[in-house]
Amino acid sequence: MIFNTERSNTLTLVSRYAVAAAFLWTVLTIASFATSYRFLVTHHTETLHNEAEANFNIDQAFRNWNTRHGGTYVPVSQNTPPNPYLAHIPERDITTPSGKELTLMNPDYMARQIMAEYEKLYGIKGKVTGIELLNPANAPDAWEREALLKLKSGEKVIIDQASIDGEPYIRIMKPLYMDEGCDKCHGILGFQTGDFRGGIVLSLPTTSFLVENTKTFRFLAATHSLGWLLGMVGIIIATRQARGQAKRNLEARTALRRSEHRVTEILRISPSALLTTTEDGIITEFNQAATKVFGYSQTEVLGKSVDILIPEKHRPNHGERLASFAKPDMTTLRMDARSPIKGRRKDGSTFPAAASVSKLVIAEKMYFAVALLDLTEQIQRETELSEARDLAETANQSKSEFLANMSHEVRTPLTAIKGMLELIDTSHSSEDEKRYLKVARNASDSVLAIINDILDLARLEAGRTELEYTSFELREFVEDIQDLLRTSVEQKGIAFTTDFPGEDPIWIKSDIQRLRQILINLVGNAAKFTDEGEVSLQLNVGQNMDNRLDLEISVRDTGIGIHKKDLSRLFERFEQDDSSSTRKHQGTGLGLSICRELTTLMNGVIDATSVYGEGSTFRIRITCEVVEPANDVAPHAVGTDSETAPLHILVAEDNKVNQLLASKFLERLGHTFEFAENGKEALNAYINSPSDTHYDVILMDMQMPVMDGPEATRQIRSQSKRPGNVPIIALTADAMNLNQKKYHNTELNGYITKPYSLIDLEAELARVMQEKQDGLEH
C-alpha cells in the first residue's frame, strides 16, 4: 500500500512538470516565431524603401547634371525628335559645322527617356509630374495628385504601396523645385527659382520581394513548427524516461529490500561456506555451510577474529595477504585447487580448501566476502583418477610390450616356415606338391597379414607411427604397385588396370611406404570381393599454390558391393560387411581402419561409395609437395635384377632353424658364410679375423642371448681398425619399429624384417654393397 501511494505521488509530480514544460515550450516557440516574422517584415520594408531611394537618387543625379548644363544637345532621331514643348527656346535646334542636326534635351525630356529604358530593363517606372505642366502627358494620376498636394504642403517624401495595372508596387515621390537653369524651359509658365514646381515619382515592382517574403515566412513557420514538434517529442520522451526512472527507482528500492532478504536466505542455505569479515578480520557473517565445514556454530564465531579458522603456522602469511589485498588496485583474491590454502576446524584438524575473497565497501567501511570450498574429496578423487591413469598407461605399455614379444616369437618360427616353403617350392617338386606348397604359403601369408594388422593397430593406438618423407616419381610408384599385385589379382581371373594422367614424370615428397601399404590393402580388398570383371587403380592430380599438389587415388572394383547401411561403419575397427560365422571372405576387419588411420596421419581423407551388386570405389585424397628429382629417392617394390658377386658373410643368429634357412638362402645366392650364436661370438669373430675385409657383410640378428645385436654392432664399430668398413644388416623380428630409427646409434647399414624371402635378402645385399661401392668411389 505504501509503495502504491509513493508511486502515484511520484508519477503525478512528473506529469505536472511535463505539462508545464510543454506549455512553456509552446509559448517560447510562438514568441520566437512572432519576433522572427516581425523582423522579416521590417527587413523587407526597409529593403524596398532603400531600393526605391537608390533608384530615385540615380534619377535625381542625372536630372541635376542636365539642369546645371542647361540641357543637353543630342542628334535628332526617330526616338529623339525635337521637343515641341520647347519650341519657345530660340536655340532648341542647331546644326553643327559638319551639317549634323542636334536638338535640345532638357532634364524632363531626358528623364522621361531614361525612365522608359529603366522600365524596359528592370520594370521600374519613373515620371516627372506637376500641377502646372508644359507637356500634358506628364499629368498626375490620382495617387500622384494626392502626393503632390502633400509635398506642396511641406512633406519631404511620400512612400506608399499601391497597385498599378493589378500588380503591386512601392511608390516614392519627392518634391521638385525650380533651380537655376530650370527657368530656361519652365520660366514660360511663370515659375521662379525656388518655387515648388512638381515632383519626381518612382514606382518599384514588389512581386519578387513578396514571393521571397512568402518563402521566408513559410521557412520560419516550418522550422518553428519542427522545433516545437521536436521539443514536444523530447518532452514526451523525457517524461517517459523520468516516469520509467521513477518506477525503476521505486522498484529498485523494493528489490533491494527483497534482495537483502534473499541474500540472507542464500547465505543461510548456500552449499558453499560463505563468511564476511571486517577489514580487521572480525567475522560478521557465517552461513550454515560454513558451520558444517569448520564445526563452529554462528554464535561461536560472530564477532571473533578469522584467525580461529586458520592453522596457527599460516596466520602470519594470511595477514600479509589481506594487507596486500586491501590495496585499491586489487578487487578479488583467489586461491584455487592448484594452490590450495589450509583451513582449521573446531577440533583442530586441517583441510585443503579453495577460496575466493572479494572486497565490499558498505557505508564507507571495507569488508571482505569469502567463499570457501573444502577440497578434501576432490583431491582424493583426483588422486584416485591419477592412479587409475597410471595403471591404464602401464597396462597399455604392457600390451605394447606383449605385442612386440608376441610378434617376435611368432615371426621367428614363421621365418623358418615361409623360408623352407620357398626353398621347397623352388626345388623340383611335382604339380601336387607345388599345389600343396602354394596353399601352405598362402596360409602363412595370411597369418603374417593378421600379425601385421594387429601390430599396425597397436602402433597407431600408442602414437608410435611416424611418417618418413622421401622423394619419388609417381608413375614409377604406380607401376611398382601394379607389378607387385598384378599376379595375385589376375590369378582370380579378373583384370587389373591402372590409369595415370599425362605422360610427363611427376616427382613428389611423401611417405612412400605408408602410401604403398594403403594401396596394397585397398587393391587386395577389391580383388578379394571381386569374382569377375576388373580392379582398376586411377590417379588424378591437381596443382595447388606454393608448389603443392592435390593427389587423388581411386581403387574401383566390379565386385559384390556394399549395402548403403554398412558404409557408415566400414572404416571402424573389427567391422566387416559380413561378420557371420559362415561368411565367404575371411579377415580381421582391421585393414580399412588402418588405412583410415594412416591417411589421417598423412593429413588426408579416405571415403567409399558403392552400389550393392555392382561394385565399390575407395578414394584417398592427400596433398603432397612437388619436388625436383632428388638423391633420397625412395626404394621401389621388393625385387631386383642385379647380380651380386660372391660374398663372405658372417651371420649372427641364435635360432638353429633360422640358421639353416639363412644357409640355404646364401647357398642359393652363391655366397659363403660363417655363423655366430650370439653377439659376443660375432664380435670375437670379427676382431679375430685376419683383416677388416675378411667379412664382406655381417647379418646381425637384433635379439640374441649374451650380447644383443645393437650392442654387438656398437662394439664392432668402436673396435674396428677401419671403422664403418664392413656393412652390417639387421635381421629383426621387431615389427613394432619397422625402420632403422630404433637402431640409429648402432651405425647399421640396412635391415631385413622377419620373415624374409630369398628375394628380400638378395635385394638388401645388393643395395648395401652398391652403397659401399659408391662410397669407395667418392
Summary of the structure (lengths in Angstrom):
residues: 778
radius of gyration: 59.7
end to end distance: 107.7
largest distance: 171.8
contacts: 2241
relative contact order: 0.05
helix: 50%
strand: 21%
